[in-house]
Amino acid sequence: MRFAVIFLLLAGCAAAPPRVETVEKVVTVASPPVFQPIPPALFTGCTAPIPAGPTNGDLLIHDHAEADYAACLQNLLDGIKALK
């Protein structure tokens, strides 16, 4: 009896026609990025500090020069990033 009920249920599911639905979806394909050339002026203006001497005063001056050099390079990078 159980087998007959299971068979009838399975046969009923198999007898239903398959239902196919299509869903239209817009697919956008991005074009490859186009990079702008970096102006040569963005590569000039920053000079690396000269090597420091052995005294504490020389090292302090060199440390300040390194900080200025890093800030100059950061400004150049920000200018390059703004070219998007």
C-alpha distance (Angstrom), angle and dihedral (degrees) to the residues before:
residue distance angle dihedral
M1 . . .
R2 3.80 . .
F3 3.76 91.4 .
A4 3.79 91.4 52.0
V5 3.82 91.9 53.0
I6 3.81 92.1 47.6
F7 3.80 90.7 47.0
L8 3.80 92.0 50.3
L9 3.81 91.5 48.7
L10 3.78 92.4 49.3
A11 3.78 92.2 45.0
G12 3.80 90.2 50.9
C13 3.80 91.8 53.2
A14 3.78 92.1 47.2
A15 3.79 92.2 49.7
A16 3.82 93.5 59.1
P17 3.81 111.4 97.9
P18 3.79 115.3 -116.0
R19 3.77 114.0 -101.5
V20 3.77 117.9 -140.6
E21 3.79 120.8 -168.0
T22 3.76 125.3 -176.4
V23 3.77 120.2 -150.2
E24 3.76 116.2 -159.8
K25 3.78 113.4 -144.0
V26 3.78 126.8 175.8
V27 3.78 111.8 -125.5
T28 3.78 116.9 -162.5
V29 3.76 118.1 -157.9
A30 3.76 114.8 -155.2
S31 3.75 117.4 -135.9
P32 3.78 118.5 -123.8
P33 3.80 113.5 -85.7
V34 3.76 117.8 -96.9
F35 3.78 113.6 -144.3
Q36 3.76 122.6 -149.2
P37 3.78 117.8 -134.7
I38 3.78 113.8 -103.8
P39 3.79 111.7 -116.9
P40 3.82 112.2 -116.9
A41 3.80 89.8 -128.3
L42 3.79 88.7 72.3
F43 3.80 90.1 63.8
T44 3.79 96.7 54.4
G45 3.78 133.8 68.7
C46 3.81 102.0 54.3
T47 3.77 116.9 98.2
A48 3.77 122.7 -172.3
P49 3.79 115.0 -123.0
I50 3.77 119.0 -104.6
P51 3.82 118.7 -109.6
A52 3.78 114.1 -78.5
G53 3.77 127.4 -114.5
P54 3.79 124.6 -120.8
T55 3.83 99.2 -96.8
N56 3.78 126.7 91.0
G57 3.80 90.8 -118.1
D58 3.80 90.9 55.1
L59 3.79 90.9 48.8
L60 3.81 91.2 49.3
I61 3.81 91.9 50.9
H62 3.80 89.8 47.5
D63 3.81 90.9 49.6
H64 3.81 91.4 53.5
A65 3.80 90.1 46.7
E66 3.83 90.2 51.6
A67 3.82 89.9 51.7
D68 3.81 90.9 50.5
Y69 3.81 90.4 47.4
A70 3.81 91.4 50.6
A71 3.82 90.9 49.6
C72 3.81 90.2 49.5
L73 3.81 91.4 51.0
Q74 3.81 90.6 47.3
N75 3.81 89.7 53.6
L76 3.81 89.4 51.5
L77 3.80 91.0 50.7
D78 3.78 91.4 48.8
G79 3.80 89.2 51.4
I80 3.79 90.9 51.2
K81 3.81 92.2 47.7
A82 3.82 89.8 51.7
L83 3.83 90.1 61.7
K84 3.82 91.9 81.9
